[in-house]
Amino acid sequence: MNAADETGLPDDPEFRAAFASYIEWGTRIALANSQPDAKPPLEAPMPHWGWGVAPPYIR
């Protein structure tokens, strides 16, 4: 959140929650796909993140 503050992103709690969820999602995907025996999919859905909404991630 420090980077979000430094770049002037909105400090609205709903925005920050969606932003944090997106960062966490990307981190989990990167960690899983960077393992030595990982076989990342060639194509995968990209979730659509919204402000104040939390749709489930669907594979």
Residue, then its C-alpha position, 0 to 999 in steps of 0.5 A: m500500500n506504500a506504493a499506492d500511496e506514493t503514486g497517488l492511487p485513491d485511498d478509498p477502502e473499497f478500492r484499496a481492498a480490490f487493489a490488494s486482492y489483485i496484487e495478492w492474486g498476481t503474487r500467488i500465480a507468479l509463485a506457482n508458475s515459478q516453481p522448477d516443475a511448474k507447467p503454466p497454462l498457455e492461456a488462462p482467464m484474466p479476472h476483471w476487477g472492479w471497485g467495490v465488487a468481488p467476483p469469484y475467480i473462475r478457472 
